[in-house]
Amino acid sequence: MHFCSELILRSAVVTALGMFAASAATVAQDSPAPHAVSVVRVDSKTGRLIRTVVVKGKPAASLAPGEALHSLVEETAKNHDVSPLLVDSVIQVESNYNPYAVSPKGAQGLMQLMPATARRFGVTEPFDAKQNIEAGVKYLKFLQDTFKDDRLAIAAYNAGEGAVGKYGDVPPYRETQEYVQKVGVKLTKAKQTAEKNNPPAKLAEAEKPAEDETRHVVAFRDTEGRLHLTTQ
């Protein structure tokens, strides 16, 4: 009698596990693609409505973080004739390499593409690392070709090319000015690291600009320790 009860119990457990596995597989198949959802909640302290943006339906990352992702950044940047160091600096400031990052304004993914910009450059899945990087690099290249100045290209990436075109310089927006400084500082540090790992003569020759090439961001500190950004 005890033996029969044990067999029945084992059979029930196996059946339950099978049903759980089938259910999990169905959920995985039916899980929607990641998408941004606007959520409104009431602040418990002020009673005011607060709107936030979250990502739902996150799948496994399309690429493993680390070397694979940085290799993709380098390859994509070189394919479009954009400095990999610049792309890396932009991604660090935009999302810190979070493929599911969503800003309060609705910018999405690694390079924080606005939906309109993503569509403009053929993105169908903004949270796919490969598509997001490809579009972000294409947009940076477009801005470099438009303004012939990395500093203005960085500003336009944050504020839009219309704003930079309107002012003919970095727009007088605090967010954009701070953004240009953050990217510029990271880019300068990346270049300094690259110089340590490459022969100076070879690196200087590779970065020597032609007369009509894009001007690049350079950061330096004066005798009082203040940070300045310029282009050359």
N, C-alpha and C positions, 0 to 999 in steps of 0.2 A: 504494500500500500504506500509506504514511504517512497519507494522507488518510482512508482507511477506518478506520484505528486511532484517529484523532482523533475521527471521528464516533461510533465505539463508546464511547470514553471520555466524550464529552459526554453521550451517551444514558444512560450508567450514572450520571453525576453528577445529571442531571435526575431520574431515577427514584429515586435515593437521597434527594434533597431532598424529593420528593413523599411518599415513605414516611415521612420524618422529620416533615413537617408534619402528615400524617394521624395519626401516633402522638402528636404533641404535642396535637392537638385532642382525641384520645380521652382522654388523660390529664387534660386540663383539664375535660372533661365528666364524667369519672369521679371527679374529686377530691372528697373528702368536705367537708362544711361544717366550718368551724373548730370544734374541740372541745378541751377541756382533758384532758390525759392525765397521770396520775400516774406518775412514773418513779423507780425506786429504783436507786441506784448505790452502789458501795463507795468510801469515802473512802480515797485512796491513803496518806494519812499516818496515820490512826487505825485504819483497817480497819473502821470502823463504817458501817452502812447509812444513807444519806441519801436522803430522799424529796423530790423537787421536782415542780413542776407546770409543764408546757409546753403550748403551743397548737400543734395540728397541723392541716393543711389550711387554712392562711391564704389567703383569696382576696384579690383587690384590694380596697382599702378602699372601703366603701360611699360614703364622702364624702371629697373631697379635704381635706387638713388646711388649717388657716388660716382664711380668711374664711368659707368655706362652713360649716365646723364651728362656728365661733363664732356665725354667724348662726342656725344650728339651735338652739344653746343658748339664745340670746336669745329666739327665737320660742317655743320650747317652754316656757321659764320664764314668759314673759308669758301664755301660754295657760292656765297653771295657777296664775296669781297668785303666783308665787314670784320673788324678786329674781334677775335674771340674774347680778348680781355674786356672789350667794351660790352659785349653781350653778357658776359659773366657778371660784370659790375652792375648792369641794369637789372638782371635777374635777382641778384643779391638784395638790391634795394627794393625791388618790386614785391617779391614774394619769399625771399630767402629760400628759394628752391622748394617751395610747397606747391605741388601741381594742382591742389584743390583750393588754393587761396581765392577768396572772393572779397573785394573791397566794398565798403558801404555804398559806393557809387555804381557797383555792378561789374567792375573789371574782374576778369576771370583768369585763373591758371598761372603758370610759372611767370609769364611775361605780362600778366595783368592786362589782357586785351579787353577793350570795351566790345560789347556785342556787335556794334556797327563796324568796328575795325576788323574784328574776326571774320565777319561776312565778306568784307572788302577784300580780304586776302585768302578767301576760299576755305576757311575753317568750318568744319561740320561738327567737330567735337572739341570745344575749347579746353576741356580738362585732359585731353590726350597730350602728353608731353611733346611728342614729335610734331604734331600739328601746331601746337601753341608756339613752340620755338621757331618753327619754319615761318609762321606768319609774323611773329615779333621781329625776327631778323630782317624779313622783307620790308617791314615797315621802317625799321631803323635805316636800311639802305636807301629807301625812298627819301627819308628825311635828310640823310647825308647828301644825296644828290641834289635835293632841293635847296638846301641852305649852305652847302659847301663849308660847313663849320660844325665840328662835333658838339661843341657847347650848345649851339642852337638846335642841333638835332636832338640832343638829350632833353632840352627844354620843351621842344615840340612833342616829344614822346609823352611827356607829362601833361602839357597844357593844350596840345593840338597845334597843327601847323598854322591854322588860322590866327591863333593868338600871337605866335612868333612873327608871322607875316605882318600883322597889324602894328606891332611895336618895333619891328626890325631888330629886335634884340630879345634877351630873356625877359619875358613878361614880368611886370612888377607884382607878381603874386607870391606871397610868402611861401606857399607850398612848393611852387615851381622853383623858386630860387634855392630853397633848402634841398630840393630834389637834385638839382644840377650840382650843388656842392657835394652831396653825399656820393653821387655816382662818380664825380670827378676825383674825390679823395680815394675811393676804392680803385679806380682805374689807375691812378698814379702809383698806389702801393703795388698793384699787380704788375705794372711796368717795371718798377724797381726790383721786384722779385725776379722778373724775367731777365733783367739785365745781369743779375747775379748768376743766372744759370746759362747765359749765352755769352759768347765772346763779344766784347763791346764794339769792335770794329764791324763785325758781321751784323750785329743788331742795328747799329747806326745806319748801315747801308740799306738794310731792309726797310727801315722806317723813314728814310730820307724822302720827303714829299716832292712831287713834281710841281711845277708852277700852278697847274690847274687842279691839283688834288685837294681833297678835304683837309681843312686845318684841324689839328688835334688838341685836346685839352691837356694843359700842363698846370700842375699845382706847385706853389712854392710859398715859403714863409719869409717874411721880412725880418729885419733885425730885432723887432719887438715881438716876434713870435706869432704875428697875425697871418692867417692863411689866405692866399690869393689864388684865384683861378684865371687863367688866360688861355689863349689859343695861339698856335704857331704853325 
